[in-house]
Amino acid sequence: SITKERTEIILQGTSSLDPSDPSAVWEEFEFKCKPGDVRRRPCLISPYHYRLDWLMWFAAFQTYEQNEWIIHLAGKLLAQDEGTLSLLATNPFAGRDPP
């Protein structure tokens, strides 16, 4: 069955020194085929899926304790790991200090 609503995990980072500051600007890491920007043309690669994007969909149905790999993914993004960043469509911190 298919759900009527789709929960999404959104990964964001900020360059703000105080992430709790209401004026902190949070920027989203875009995935190649995961839903995101509604102005972007949908990705269609049927019958295949980008594995990370697919795993993110299923992880949204559970807690991070059930998907510990998300914590490792976030750590790799904070470290600006090139291999990890190559799995994403955009890196909002390219050419800048990491979040």
C-alpha positions, 0 to 999 in steps of 0.5 A: 500500500502507499501512504497518503502523506509522505514524510521527508528527512531534510538535511540542513546546515548553517554557517552561523556561529550560533545555530539557535539564533533565530537569524541563523540561515539554514541551507538544505543539502539537495539529493539527486532524486529525493523530493525536494525543491518543488520547482525542480523537474522530478527524477525518473530513472525507473526501474532503478533508484539512487540507493541513498535517496531510497534509504532516506525515504524509508528512514523517514518512517522510523527513528534515527536510532533505527537508522544509525547510518544517518548520524554517520551521513551527517558527520560526513557532510559536516566534514565535507567528505567528497565521496559522500558529497558526490552522492548529493545533487547540491552542496550549499557549502561548496567553496565555503567553510563547512557547516 
